[in-house]
Amino acid sequence: MFESDFDRLSYYYKCKWAREPQLRQYVSFGVITPEEYEKIVGQKYE
Protein backbone atom coordinates (compact mmCIF):
# COMPACT_ATOMS: atom_id res chain seq x y z
CA MET A 1 0.00 0.00 0.00
CA PHE A 2 2.80 2.43 0.87
CA GLU A 3 5.96 2.87 -1.18
CA SER A 4 8.06 4.12 1.73
CA ASP A 5 8.08 4.70 5.48
CA PHE A 6 7.70 8.41 4.73
CA ASP A 7 4.46 7.77 2.83
CA ARG A 8 3.16 5.48 5.55
CA LEU A 9 3.94 7.88 8.39
CA SER A 10 2.56 10.85 6.45
CA TYR A 11 -0.71 8.97 6.09
CA TYR A 12 -0.74 7.97 9.77
CA TYR A 13 -0.14 11.57 10.80
CA LYS A 14 -2.96 12.86 8.59
CA CYS A 15 -5.29 10.23 10.08
CA LYS A 16 -4.10 11.21 13.59
CA TRP A 17 -2.82 7.70 14.19
CA ALA A 18 0.67 9.12 14.85
CA ARG A 19 1.59 12.31 16.67
CA GLU A 20 4.72 14.47 16.77
CA PRO A 21 6.37 12.59 19.68
CA GLN A 22 6.00 9.31 17.82
CA LEU A 23 7.42 10.80 14.63
CA ARG A 24 10.40 12.18 16.59
CA GLN A 25 11.04 8.61 17.77
CA TYR A 26 11.04 7.42 14.16
CA VAL A 27 13.67 10.07 13.38
CA SER A 28 15.81 8.91 16.31
CA PHE A 29 15.51 5.30 15.04
CA GLY A 30 16.55 6.39 11.54
CA VAL A 31 13.24 5.42 9.93
CA ILE A 32 12.66 8.95 8.58
CA THR A 33 15.00 11.92 8.32
CA PRO A 34 14.60 15.22 10.16
CA GLU A 35 13.73 16.80 6.79
CA GLU A 36 10.97 14.25 6.23
CA TYR A 37 9.66 14.93 9.75
CA GLU A 38 9.44 18.63 8.89
CA LYS A 39 7.55 17.86 5.66
CA ILE A 40 5.05 15.70 7.54
CA VAL A 41 4.49 17.93 10.56
CA GLY A 42 5.15 21.35 9.05
CA GLN A 43 7.38 22.33 11.96
CA LYS A 44 11.13 22.39 12.44
CA TYR A 45 12.65 19.25 13.94
CA GLU A 46 14.45 19.96 17.20
N, CA, C, O and CB atoms as a CASP TS submission, in Angstrom:
PFRMAT TS
TARGET T0000
AUTHOR 0000-0000-0000
METHOD Language model
MODEL 1
PARENT N/A
ATOM      1  N   MET     1       0.820  -1.199   0.000  1.00  0.00           N
ATOM      2  CA  MET     1       0.000   0.000   0.000  1.00  0.00           C
ATOM      3  C   MET     1       0.860   1.259   0.000  1.00  0.00           C
ATOM      4  O   MET     1       0.555   2.221  -0.705  1.00  0.00           O
ATOM      5  CB  MET     1      -0.931   0.000   1.202  1.00  0.00           C
ATOM      6  N   PHE     2       1.933   1.256   0.787  1.00  0.00           N
ATOM      7  CA  PHE     2       2.804   2.427   0.870  1.00  0.00           C
ATOM      8  C   PHE     2       4.139   2.114   0.213  1.00  0.00           C
ATOM      9  O   PHE     2       4.665   1.010   0.351  1.00  0.00           O
ATOM     10  CB  PHE     2       3.010   2.864   2.341  1.00  0.00           C
ATOM     11  N   GLU     3       4.680   3.084  -0.495  1.00  0.00           N
ATOM     12  CA  GLU     3       5.955   2.875  -1.178  1.00  0.00           C
ATOM     13  C   GLU     3       7.156   3.096  -0.262  1.00  0.00           C
ATOM     14  O   GLU     3       8.251   2.606  -0.538  1.00  0.00           O
ATOM     15  CB  GLU     3       6.054   3.794  -2.372  1.00  0.00           C
ATOM     16  N   SER     4       6.947   3.839   0.832  1.00  0.00           N
ATOM     17  CA  SER     4       8.061   4.122   1.732  1.00  0.00           C
ATOM     18  C   SER     4       7.532   4.370   3.143  1.00  0.00           C
ATOM     19  O   SER     4       6.332   4.553   3.351  1.00  0.00           O
ATOM     20  CB  SER     4       8.877   5.341   1.233  1.00  0.00           C
ATOM     21  N   ASP     5       8.450   4.371   4.104  1.00  0.00           N
ATOM     22  CA  ASP     5       8.077   4.704   5.481  1.00  0.00           C
ATOM     23  C   ASP     5       7.574   6.141   5.556  1.00  0.00           C
ATOM     24  O   ASP     5       6.664   6.442   6.328  1.00  0.00           O
ATOM     25  CB  ASP     5       9.274   4.504   6.438  1.00  0.00           C
ATOM     26  N   PHE     6       8.161   7.023   4.762  1.00  0.00           N
ATOM     27  CA  PHE     6       7.704   8.412   4.733  1.00  0.00           C
ATOM     28  C   PHE     6       6.233   8.479   4.325  1.00  0.00           C
ATOM     29  O   PHE     6       5.445   9.169   4.973  1.00  0.00           O
ATOM     30  CB  PHE     6       8.568   9.248   3.763  1.00  0.00           C
ATOM     31  N   ASP     7       5.859   7.782   3.275  1.00  0.00           N
ATOM     32  CA  ASP     7       4.456   7.767   2.826  1.00  0.00           C
ATOM     33  C   ASP     7       3.533   7.201   3.901  1.00  0.00           C
ATOM     34  O   ASP     7       2.456   7.738   4.159  1.00  0.00           O
ATOM     35  CB  ASP     7       4.316   6.945   1.535  1.00  0.00           C
ATOM     36  N   ARG     8       3.966   6.124   4.512  1.00  0.00           N
ATOM     37  CA  ARG     8       3.156   5.480   5.553  1.00  0.00           C
ATOM     38  C   ARG     8       2.960   6.401   6.749  1.00  0.00           C
ATOM     39  O   ARG     8       1.841   6.552   7.238  1.00  0.00           O
ATOM     40  CB  ARG     8       3.809   4.172   6.007  1.00  0.00           C
ATOM     41  N   LEU     9       4.034   7.016   7.221  1.00  0.00           N
ATOM     42  CA  LEU     9       3.937   7.879   8.393  1.00  0.00           C
ATOM     43  C   LEU     9       3.206   9.179   8.087  1.00  0.00           C
ATOM     44  O   LEU     9       2.535   9.733   8.958  1.00  0.00           O
ATOM     45  CB  LEU     9       5.319   8.182   8.931  1.00  0.00           C
ATOM     46  N   SER    10       3.329   9.669   6.859  1.00  0.00           N
ATOM     47  CA  SER    10       2.556  10.850   6.455  1.00  0.00           C
ATOM     48  C   SER    10       1.067  10.546   6.543  1.00  0.00           C
ATOM     49  O   SER    10       0.284  11.347   7.053  1.00  0.00           O
ATOM     50  CB  SER    10       2.933  11.294   5.016  1.00  0.00           C
ATOM     51  N   TYR    11       0.693   9.387   6.043  1.00  0.00           N
ATOM     52  CA  TYR    11      -0.707   8.968   6.088  1.00  0.00           C
ATOM     53  C   TYR    11      -1.172   8.806   7.537  1.00  0.00           C
ATOM     54  O   TYR    11      -2.252   9.277   7.894  1.00  0.00           O
ATOM     55  CB  TYR    11      -0.901   7.646   5.311  1.00  0.00           C
ATOM     56  N   TYR    12      -0.380   8.155   8.362  1.00  0.00           N
ATOM     57  CA  TYR    12      -0.743   7.968   9.767  1.00  0.00           C
ATOM     58  C   TYR    12      -0.921   9.304  10.470  1.00  0.00           C
ATOM     59  O   TYR    12      -1.840   9.474  11.271  1.00  0.00           O
ATOM     60  CB  TYR    12       0.317   7.136  10.488  1.00  0.00           C
ATOM     61  N   TYR    13      -0.038  10.253  10.168  1.00  0.00           N
ATOM     62  CA  TYR    13      -0.135  11.565  10.803  1.00  0.00           C
ATOM     63  C   TYR    13      -1.415  12.278  10.367  1.00  0.00           C
ATOM     64  O   TYR    13      -2.104  12.872  11.196  1.00  0.00           O
ATOM     65  CB  TYR    13       1.098  12.423  10.461  1.00  0.00           C
ATOM     66  N   LYS    14      -1.734  12.223   9.087  1.00  0.00           N
ATOM     67  CA  LYS    14      -2.957  12.858   8.586  1.00  0.00           C
ATOM     68  C   LYS    14      -4.205  12.242   9.200  1.00  0.00           C
ATOM     69  O   LYS    14      -5.195  12.936   9.436  1.00  0.00           O
ATOM     70  CB  LYS    14      -3.025  12.749   7.069  1.00  0.00           C
ATOM     71  N   CYS    15      -4.158  10.934   9.461  1.00  0.00           N
ATOM     72  CA  CYS    15      -5.291  10.228  10.078  1.00  0.00           C
ATOM     73  C   CYS    15      -5.289  10.357  11.601  1.00  0.00           C
ATOM     74  O   CYS    15      -6.191   9.853  12.270  1.00  0.00           O
ATOM     75  CB  CYS    15      -5.263   8.750   9.689  1.00  0.00           C
ATOM     76  N   LYS    16      -4.278  11.031  12.144  1.00  0.00           N
ATOM     77  CA  LYS    16      -4.099  11.214  13.587  1.00  0.00           C
ATOM     78  C   LYS    16      -3.822   9.898  14.310  1.00  0.00           C
ATOM     79  O   LYS    16      -4.129   9.746  15.493  1.00  0.00           O
ATOM     80  CB  LYS    16      -5.332  11.873  14.182  1.00  0.00           C
ATOM     81  N   TRP    17      -3.239   8.955  13.582  1.00  0.00           N
ATOM     82  CA  TRP    17      -2.821   7.695  14.187  1.00  0.00           C
ATOM     83  C   TRP    17      -1.403   7.806  14.738  1.00  0.00           C
ATOM     84  O   TRP    17      -0.967   6.952  15.511  1.00  0.00           O
ATOM     85  CB  TRP    17      -2.908   6.553  13.164  1.00  0.00           C
ATOM     86  N   ALA    18      -0.681   8.856  14.341  1.00  0.00           N
ATOM     87  CA  ALA    18       0.674   9.122  14.849  1.00  0.00           C
ATOM     88  C   ALA    18       0.758  10.607  15.170  1.00  0.00           C
ATOM     89  O   ALA    18       0.214  11.442  14.448  1.00  0.00           O
ATOM     90  CB  ALA    18       1.788   8.699  13.804  1.00  0.00           C
ATOM     91  N   ARG    19       1.425  10.916  16.228  1.00  0.00           N
ATOM     92  CA  ARG    19       1.592  12.308  16.674  1.00  0.00           C
ATOM     93  C   ARG    19       3.064  12.694  16.590  1.00  0.00           C
ATOM     94  O   ARG    19       3.920  11.865  16.280  1.00  0.00           O
ATOM     95  CB  ARG    19       1.059  12.500  18.131  1.00  0.00           C
ATOM     96  N   GLU    20       3.349  13.976  16.872  1.00  0.00           N
ATOM     97  CA  GLU    20       4.716  14.473  16.775  1.00  0.00           C
ATOM     98  C   GLU    20       5.711  13.681  17.624  1.00  0.00           C
ATOM     99  O   GLU    20       6.791  13.353  17.134  1.00  0.00           O
ATOM    100  CB  GLU    20       4.754  15.917  17.179  1.00  0.00           C
ATOM    101  N   PRO    21       5.383  13.361  18.889  1.00  0.00           N
ATOM    102  CA  PRO    21       6.367  12.593  19.682  1.00  0.00           C
ATOM    103  C   PRO    21       6.723  11.243  19.053  1.00  0.00           C
ATOM    104  O   PRO    21       7.875  10.812  19.101  1.00  0.00           O
ATOM    105  CB  PRO    21       5.828  12.362  21.087  1.00  0.00           C
ATOM    106  N   GLN    22       5.734  10.589  18.471  1.00  0.00           N
ATOM    107  CA  GLN    22       6.005   9.307  17.821  1.00  0.00           C
ATOM    108  C   GLN    22       6.888   9.505  16.590  1.00  0.00           C
ATOM    109  O   GLN    22       7.808   8.724  16.352  1.00  0.00           O
ATOM    110  CB  GLN    22       4.686   8.613  17.426  1.00  0.00           C
ATOM    111  N   LEU    23       6.609  10.544  15.814  1.00  0.00           N
ATOM    112  CA  LEU    23       7.421  10.802  14.628  1.00  0.00           C
ATOM    113  C   LEU    23       8.850  11.163  15.006  1.00  0.00           C
ATOM    114  O   LEU    23       9.787  10.803  14.294  1.00  0.00           O
ATOM    115  CB  LEU    23       6.804  11.921  13.794  1.00  0.00           C
ATOM    116  N   ARG    24       9.029  11.874  16.124  1.00  0.00           N
ATOM    117  CA  ARG    24      10.396  12.177  16.593  1.00  0.00           C
ATOM    118  C   ARG    24      11.134  10.882  16.934  1.00  0.00           C
ATOM    119  O   ARG    24      12.338  10.777  16.699  1.00  0.00           O
ATOM    120  CB  ARG    24      10.358  13.120  17.838  1.00  0.00           C
ATOM    121  N   GLN    25      10.428   9.905  17.480  1.00  0.00           N
ATOM    122  CA  GLN    25      11.043   8.609  17.769  1.00  0.00           C
ATOM    123  C   GLN    25      11.492   7.920  16.477  1.00  0.00           C
ATOM    124  O   GLN    25      12.565   7.319  16.424  1.00  0.00           O
ATOM    125  CB  GLN    25      10.059   7.706  18.539  1.00  0.00           C
ATOM    126  N   TYR    26      10.663   8.017  15.446  1.00  0.00           N
ATOM    127  CA  TYR    26      11.039   7.424  14.158  1.00  0.00           C
ATOM    128  C   TYR    26      12.281   8.090  13.589  1.00  0.00           C
ATOM    129  O   TYR    26      13.092   7.426  12.943  1.00  0.00           O
ATOM    130  CB  TYR    26       9.886   7.535  13.160  1.00  0.00           C
ATOM    131  N   VAL    27      12.446   9.395  13.815  1.00  0.00           N
ATOM    132  CA  VAL    27      13.667  10.073  13.383  1.00  0.00           C
ATOM    133  C   VAL    27      14.854   9.529  14.173  1.00  0.00           C
ATOM    134  O   VAL    27      15.905   9.241  13.600  1.00  0.00           O
ATOM    135  CB  VAL    27      13.545  11.614  13.566  1.00  0.00           C
ATOM    136  N   SER    28      14.688   9.389  15.480  1.00  0.00           N
ATOM    137  CA  SER    28      15.807   8.907  16.309  1.00  0.00           C
ATOM    138  C   SER    28      16.186   7.469  15.954  1.00  0.00           C
ATOM    139  O   SER    28      17.340   7.079  16.128  1.00  0.00           O
ATOM    140  CB  SER    28      15.443   8.997  17.805  1.00  0.00           C
ATOM    141  N   PHE    29      15.236   6.678  15.462  1.00  0.00           N
ATOM    142  CA  PHE    29      15.510   5.302  15.042  1.00  0.00           C
ATOM    143  C   PHE    29      16.049   5.230  13.617  1.00  0.00           C
ATOM    144  O   PHE    29      16.458   4.161  13.164  1.00  0.00           O
ATOM    145  CB  PHE    29      14.250   4.463  15.154  1.00  0.00           C
ATOM    146  N   GLY    30      16.054   6.362  12.903  1.00  0.00           N
ATOM    147  CA  GLY    30      16.552   6.387  11.536  1.00  0.00           C
ATOM    148  C   GLY    30      15.549   5.919  10.493  1.00  0.00           C
ATOM    149  O   GLY    30      15.924   5.612   9.361  1.00  0.00           O
ATOM    150  N   VAL    31      14.282   5.862  10.866  1.00  0.00           N
ATOM    151  CA  VAL    31      13.244   5.418   9.928  1.00  0.00           C
ATOM    152  C   VAL    31      12.917   6.534   8.934  1.00  0.00           C
ATOM    153  O   VAL    31      12.751   6.281   7.741  1.00  0.00           O
ATOM    154  CB  VAL    31      11.964   4.985  10.692  1.00  0.00           C
ATOM    155  N   ILE    32      12.827   7.771   9.434  1.00  0.00           N
ATOM    156  CA  ILE    32      12.658   8.947   8.577  1.00  0.00           C
ATOM    157  C   ILE    32      13.732   9.959   8.951  1.00  0.00           C
ATOM    158  O   ILE    32      14.313   9.886  10.034  1.00  0.00           O
ATOM    159  CB  ILE    32      11.220   9.567   8.723  1.00  0.00           C
ATOM    160  N   THR    33      13.990  10.888   8.065  1.00  0.00           N
ATOM    161  CA  THR    33      14.999  11.921   8.317  1.00  0.00           C
ATOM    162  C   THR    33      14.351  13.125   8.999  1.00  0.00           C
ATOM    163  O   THR    33      13.128  13.265   8.979  1.00  0.00           O
ATOM    164  CB  THR    33      15.690  12.352   6.994  1.00  0.00           C
ATOM    165  N   PRO    34      15.164  13.993   9.602  1.00  0.00           N
ATOM    166  CA  PRO    34      14.599  15.223  10.159  1.00  0.00           C
ATOM    167  C   PRO    34      13.871  16.058   9.097  1.00  0.00           C
ATOM    168  O   PRO    34      12.863  16.701   9.392  1.00  0.00           O
ATOM    169  CB  PRO    34      15.705  16.057  10.803  1.00  0.00           C
ATOM    170  N   GLU    35      14.382  16.045   7.873  1.00  0.00           N
ATOM    171  CA  GLU    35      13.735  16.797   6.793  1.00  0.00           C
ATOM    172  C   GLU    35      12.360  16.222   6.469  1.00  0.00           C
ATOM    173  O   GLU    35      11.412  16.965   6.214  1.00  0.00           O
ATOM    174  CB  GLU    35      14.614  16.792   5.535  1.00  0.00           C
ATOM    175  N   GLU    36      12.260  14.895   6.482  1.00  0.00           N
ATOM    176  CA  GLU    36      10.967  14.250   6.231  1.00  0.00           C
ATOM    177  C   GLU    36       9.990  14.551   7.364  1.00  0.00           C
ATOM    178  O   GLU    36       8.803  14.770   7.119  1.00  0.00           O
ATOM    179  CB  GLU    36      11.143  12.725   6.071  1.00  0.00           C
ATOM    180  N   TYR    37      10.487  14.563   8.610  1.00  0.00           N
ATOM    181  CA  TYR    37       9.659  14.933   9.752  1.00  0.00           C
ATOM    182  C   TYR    37       9.063  16.315   9.532  1.00  0.00           C
ATOM    183  O   TYR    37       7.869  16.526   9.745  1.00  0.00           O
ATOM    184  CB  TYR    37      10.477  14.898  11.059  1.00  0.00           C
ATOM    185  N   GLU    38       9.899  17.256   9.103  1.00  0.00           N
ATOM    186  CA  GLU    38       9.444  18.626   8.888  1.00  0.00           C
ATOM    187  C   GLU    38       8.396  18.704   7.786  1.00  0.00           C
ATOM    188  O   GLU    38       7.456  19.493   7.880  1.00  0.00           O
ATOM    189  CB  GLU    38      10.621  19.523   8.546  1.00  0.00           C
ATOM    190  N   LYS    39       8.551  17.888   6.736  1.00  0.00           N
ATOM    191  CA  LYS    39       7.554  17.855   5.661  1.00  0.00           C
ATOM    192  C   LYS    39       6.222  17.309   6.161  1.00  0.00           C
ATOM    193  O   LYS    39       5.163  17.794   5.765  1.00  0.00           O
ATOM    194  CB  LYS    39       8.060  17.007   4.488  1.00  0.00           C
ATOM    195  N   ILE    40       6.271  16.311   7.023  1.00  0.00           N
ATOM    196  CA  ILE    40       5.047  15.698   7.536  1.00  0.00           C
ATOM    197  C   ILE    40       4.334  16.635   8.502  1.00  0.00           C
ATOM    198  O   ILE    40       3.132  16.872   8.376  1.00  0.00           O
ATOM    199  CB  ILE    40       5.363  14.368   8.228  1.00  0.00           C
ATOM    200  N   VAL    41       5.077  17.164   9.462  1.00  0.00           N
ATOM    201  CA  VAL    41       4.491  17.932  10.556  1.00  0.00           C
ATOM    202  C   VAL    41       4.312  19.409  10.212  1.00  0.00           C
ATOM    203  O   VAL    41       3.388  20.061  10.698  1.00  0.00           O
ATOM    204  CB  VAL    41       5.351  17.800  11.787  1.00  0.00           C
ATOM    205  N   GLY    42       5.203  19.927   9.372  1.00  0.00           N
ATOM    206  CA  GLY    42       5.149  21.351   9.051  1.00  0.00           C
ATOM    207  C   GLY    42       5.822  22.226  10.083  1.00  0.00           C
ATOM    208  O   GLY    42       5.620  23.440  10.114  1.00  0.00           O
ATOM    209  N   GLN    43       6.627  21.598  10.931  1.00  0.00           N
ATOM    210  CA  GLN    43       7.383  22.326  11.958  1.00  0.00           C
ATOM    211  C   GLN    43       8.822  21.862  11.933  1.00  0.00           C
ATOM    212  O   GLN    43       9.124  20.753  11.492  1.00  0.00           O
ATOM    213  CB  GLN    43       6.767  22.119  13.370  1.00  0.00           C
ATOM    214  N   LYS    44       9.709  22.722  12.412  1.00  0.00           N
ATOM    215  CA  LYS    44      11.125  22.392  12.444  1.00  0.00           C
ATOM    216  C   LYS    44      11.391  21.267  13.440  1.00  0.00           C
ATOM    217  O   LYS    44      10.831  21.247  14.536  1.00  0.00           O
ATOM    218  CB  LYS    44      11.958  23.629  12.801  1.00  0.00           C
ATOM    219  N   TYR    45      12.250  20.334  13.043  1.00  0.00           N
ATOM    220  CA  TYR    45      12.649  19.246  13.937  1.00  0.00           C
ATOM    221  C   TYR    45      13.704  19.766  14.897  1.00  0.00           C
ATOM    222  O   TYR    45      14.690  20.376  14.483  1.00  0.00           O
ATOM    223  CB  TYR    45      13.185  18.023  13.135  1.00  0.00           C
ATOM    224  N   GLU    46      13.490  19.518  16.184  1.00  0.00           N
ATOM    225  CA  GLU    46      14.448  19.960  17.204  1.00  0.00           C
ATOM    226  C   GLU    46      14.899  18.797  18.042  1.00  0.00           C
ATOM    227  O   GLU    46      15.707  18.970  18.954  1.00  0.00           O
ATOM    228  CB  GLU    46      13.840  21.040  18.096  1.00  0.00           C
TER
END
